[in-house]
Amino acid sequence: MKQFVPFEKLSKRKQREITRKQRQSWGELNPVTRVTKNLMAYDRAKARRWNDDDYSGGGLFDFKYVKAMLNLL
């Protein structure tokens, strides 16, 4: 029968062996903490997005429509 030895009293090598056996993987669970984005905070990328779209018209005035109408006259 083996005599019980407290974990703290074991040698470093034996402690490492025991802890390696106890360790397991997280599997499909990702332990990274996720934080939701603050919707009230200023976002530079969002502010620049209006400039990146392909819409070339300004408001209700459509230059392509006016140009086509002028060509018909």
N, CA, C and O of each residue as an XYZ file, in Angstrom:
292
protein
N       0.830     -1.176      0.000
C       0.000      0.000      0.000
C       0.881      1.249      0.000
O       1.841      1.360      0.763
N       0.513      2.202     -0.901
C       1.285      3.438     -0.977
C       0.910      4.356      0.170
O      -0.240      4.431      0.604
N       1.932      5.049      0.637
C       1.683      5.994      1.709
C       1.264      7.334      1.105
O       1.820      7.754      0.090
N       0.278      8.018      1.726
C      -0.205      9.294      1.222
C       0.814     10.386      1.514
O       1.283     10.543      2.641
N       1.147     11.147      0.454
C       2.044     12.294      0.595
C       1.291     13.512      0.078
O       0.780     13.481     -1.042
N       1.208     14.589      0.867
C       0.507     15.792      0.406
C       1.154     16.351     -0.870
O       2.357     16.218     -1.094
N       0.325     16.966     -1.676
C       0.790     17.497     -2.962
C       1.936     18.489     -2.786
O       2.897     18.476     -3.555
N       1.834     19.345     -1.779
C       2.860     20.366     -1.552
C       4.211     19.765     -1.194
O       5.253     20.373     -1.436
N       4.188     18.572     -0.619
C       5.434     17.945     -0.192
C       6.078     17.101     -1.294
O       7.207     16.636     -1.136
N       5.373     16.902     -2.402
C       5.948     16.134     -3.506
C       7.037     16.941     -4.206
O       7.091     18.166     -4.090
N       7.890     16.249     -4.922
C       8.923     16.957     -5.683
C       8.263     17.714     -6.840
O       7.139     17.412     -7.242
N       8.986     18.696     -7.356
C       8.454     19.504     -8.465
C       8.124     18.628     -9.666
O       7.109     18.849    -10.327
N       8.951     17.652     -9.956
C       8.729     16.768    -11.097
C       7.433     15.979    -10.929
O       6.649     15.860    -11.870
N       7.207     15.437     -9.719
C       5.980     14.679     -9.456
C       4.751     15.596     -9.513
O       3.701     15.198    -10.019
N       4.884     16.823     -8.993
C       3.772     17.772     -9.051
C       3.408     18.076    -10.502
O       2.228     18.134    -10.847
N       4.425     18.272    -11.360
C       4.169     18.540    -12.776
C       3.485     17.362    -13.451
O       2.579     17.557    -14.261
N       3.906     16.140    -13.131
C       3.269     14.944    -13.720
C       1.787     14.886    -13.349
O       0.937     14.617    -14.198
N       1.489     15.140    -12.078
C       0.102     15.064    -11.611
C      -0.740     16.160    -12.269
O      -1.857     15.896    -12.714
N      -0.223     17.367    -12.334
C      -1.001     18.455    -12.935
C      -1.196     18.225    -14.425
O      -2.247     18.580    -14.960
N      -0.218     17.640    -15.117
C      -0.389     17.325    -16.544
C      -1.508     16.321    -16.762
O      -2.265     16.434    -17.726
N      -1.618     15.343    -15.878
C      -2.686     14.350    -15.998
C      -4.061     14.972    -15.732
O      -5.058     14.566    -16.329
N      -4.106     15.956    -14.837
C      -5.380     16.578    -14.490
C      -5.853     17.557    -15.550
O      -7.053     17.801    -15.670
N      -4.936     18.120    -16.319
C      -5.308     19.112    -17.330
C      -6.128     18.496    -18.443
O      -5.876     17.369    -18.869
N      -7.105     19.240    -18.906
C      -7.923     18.800    -20.023
C      -8.079     19.951    -20.992
O      -7.804     21.103    -20.656
N      -8.518     19.635    -22.190
C      -8.738     20.697    -23.171
C     -10.131     21.295    -22.960
O     -10.985     20.701    -22.301
N     -10.340     22.476    -23.532
C     -11.631     23.140    -23.450
C     -12.603     22.564    -24.477
O     -13.791     22.883    -24.446
N     -12.120     21.731    -25.372
C     -12.985     21.155    -26.395
C     -13.440     22.219    -27.373
O     -12.614     22.973    -27.889
N     -14.726     22.296    -27.637
C     -15.250     23.272    -28.571
C     -15.578     24.609    -27.897
O     -15.925     25.576    -28.576
N     -15.472     24.664    -26.593
C     -15.760     25.883    -25.856
C     -14.557     26.823    -25.926
O     -13.432     26.410    -25.643
N     -14.784     28.078    -26.301
C     -13.724     29.068    -26.366
C     -13.766     29.904    -25.090
O     -14.754     30.600    -24.855
N     -12.713     29.857    -24.251
C     -12.751     30.539    -22.958
C     -12.506     32.046    -23.024
O     -12.482     32.702    -21.983
N     -12.325     32.607    -24.208
C     -12.040     34.030    -24.342
C     -13.279     34.840    -23.979
O     -14.376     34.558    -24.460
N     -13.100     35.832    -23.140
C     -14.201     36.702    -22.741
C     -14.494     37.685    -23.859
O     -13.579     38.313    -24.391
N     -15.751     37.822    -24.218
C     -16.140     38.744    -25.277
C     -16.894     39.927    -24.667
O     -17.714     39.770    -23.763
N     -16.593     41.094    -25.185
C     -17.229     42.316    -24.691
C     -18.027     42.921    -25.836
O     -17.529     43.028    -26.957
N     -19.254     43.313    -25.557
C     -20.063     43.937    -26.599
C     -19.560     45.348    -26.866
O     -19.057     46.019    -25.964
N     -19.700     45.793    -28.116
C     -19.241     47.105    -28.510
C     -20.163     48.170    -27.922
O     -21.382     48.003    -27.897
N     -19.569     49.263    -27.451
C     -20.346     50.372    -26.905
C     -20.984     51.119    -28.071
O     -20.276     51.730    -28.872
N     -22.287     51.080    -28.175
C     -22.986     51.709    -29.290
C     -22.982     53.226    -29.204
O     -23.176     53.899    -30.216
N     -22.768     53.774    -28.024
C     -22.761     55.226    -27.856
C     -21.396     55.834    -28.170
O     -21.295     57.049    -28.342
N     -20.360     55.026    -28.248
C     -19.012     55.539    -28.485
C     -18.836     55.919    -29.952
O     -19.484     55.346    -30.828
N     -17.965     56.880    -30.218
C     -17.675     57.334    -31.579
C     -16.848     56.279    -32.298
O     -15.866     55.780    -31.748
N     -17.232     55.935    -33.518
C     -16.533     54.930    -34.315
C     -16.063     55.570    -35.606
O     -16.882     55.921    -36.456
N     -14.757     55.727    -35.767
C     -14.220     56.386    -36.959
C     -14.563     55.635    -38.237
O     -14.877     56.246    -39.259
N     -14.501     54.316    -38.176
C     -14.797     53.518    -39.370
C     -16.232     53.739    -39.822
O     -16.500     53.829    -41.021
N     -17.146     53.827    -38.883
C     -18.549     54.041    -39.215
C     -18.756     55.453    -39.769
O     -19.560     55.652    -40.679
N     -18.034     56.426    -39.221
C     -18.168     57.803    -39.669
C     -17.653     57.978    -41.100
O     -18.164     58.820    -41.838
N     -16.658     57.200    -41.496
C     -16.100     57.316    -42.841
C     -16.896     56.525    -43.867
O     -16.718     56.722    -45.069
N     -17.759     55.645    -43.419
C     -18.464     54.746    -44.322
C     -19.307     55.483    -45.363
O     -19.476     54.978    -46.473
N     -19.838     56.659    -45.037
C     -20.673     57.397    -45.984
C     -19.863     57.803    -47.206
O     -20.424     57.968    -48.290
N     -18.585     57.962    -47.052
C     -17.711     58.368    -48.146
C     -17.338     57.184    -49.041
O     -16.962     57.384    -50.196
N     -17.436     55.972    -48.532
C     -17.014     54.786    -49.270
C     -18.080     54.236    -50.204
O     -17.755     53.444    -51.089
N     -19.335     54.624    -50.042
C     -20.384     54.044    -50.886
C     -20.294     54.583    -52.320
O     -19.659     55.607    -52.571
N     -20.929     53.886    -53.236
C     -20.860     54.223    -54.655
C     -21.912     55.248    -55.075
O     -21.984     55.615    -56.248
N     -22.706     55.701    -54.152
C     -23.767     56.647    -54.482
C     -23.138     57.999    -54.796
O     -22.512     58.611    -53.931
N     -23.301     58.458    -56.015
C     -22.663     59.716    -56.420
C     -23.626     60.891    -56.369
O     -23.201     62.039    -56.504
N     -24.907     60.630    -56.177
C     -25.898     61.701    -56.149
C     -25.883     62.439    -54.836
O     -25.461     61.893    -53.816
N     -26.336     63.664    -54.850
C     -26.370     64.451    -53.636
C     -27.798     64.737    -53.231
O     -28.428     65.625    -53.805
N     -28.316     64.032    -52.287
C     -29.670     64.271    -51.802
C     -30.722     63.853    -52.824
O     -30.655     62.761    -53.389
N     -31.705     64.743    -53.057
C     -32.794     64.427    -53.971
C     -32.469     64.784    -55.418
O     -33.179     64.366    -56.332
N     -31.427     65.534    -55.630
C     -31.074     66.007    -56.964
C     -30.195     64.977    -57.671
O     -29.074     64.721    -57.231
N     -30.690     64.378    -58.769
C     -29.960     63.333    -59.479
C     -29.406     63.910    -60.784
O     -30.165     64.237    -61.696
N     -28.081     64.033    -60.864
C     -27.441     64.633    -62.033
C     -27.603     63.782    -63.285
O     -27.712     64.312    -64.391
N     -27.618     62.461    -63.113
C     -27.781     61.579    -64.272
C     -29.156     61.801    -64.922
O     -29.271     61.803    -66.148
N     -30.177     61.983    -64.112
C     -31.515     62.210    -64.607
C     -31.579     63.547    -65.342
O     -32.173     63.622    -66.417
N     -30.989     64.590    -64.797
C     -31.011     65.917    -65.427
C     -30.258     65.880    -66.750
O     -30.709     66.466    -67.735
N     -29.129     65.206    -66.783
C     -28.335     65.112    -68.003
C     -29.132     64.389    -69.111
O     -29.111     64.788    -70.275
N     -29.832     63.316    -68.707
C     -30.643     62.582    -69.674
C     -31.788     63.436    -70.176
O     -32.135     63.352    -71.354
N     -32.390     64.257    -69.324
C     -33.487     65.124    -69.733
C     -33.011     66.226    -70.690
O     -33.708     66.591    -71.637
N     -31.813     66.742    -70.418
C     -31.258     67.788    -71.280
C     -30.920     67.249    -72.677
O     -31.039     67.966    -73.671
N     -30.506     66.001    -72.742
C     -30.192     65.376    -74.015
C     -31.445     65.149    -74.856
O     -31.375     65.135    -76.085
N     -32.600     64.972    -74.193
C     -33.839     64.773    -74.912
C     -34.355     66.075    -75.543
O     -35.071     66.045    -76.544
N     -33.990     67.194    -74.958
C     -34.476     68.497    -75.474
C     -33.767     68.911    -76.693
O     -34.055     69.973    -77.244
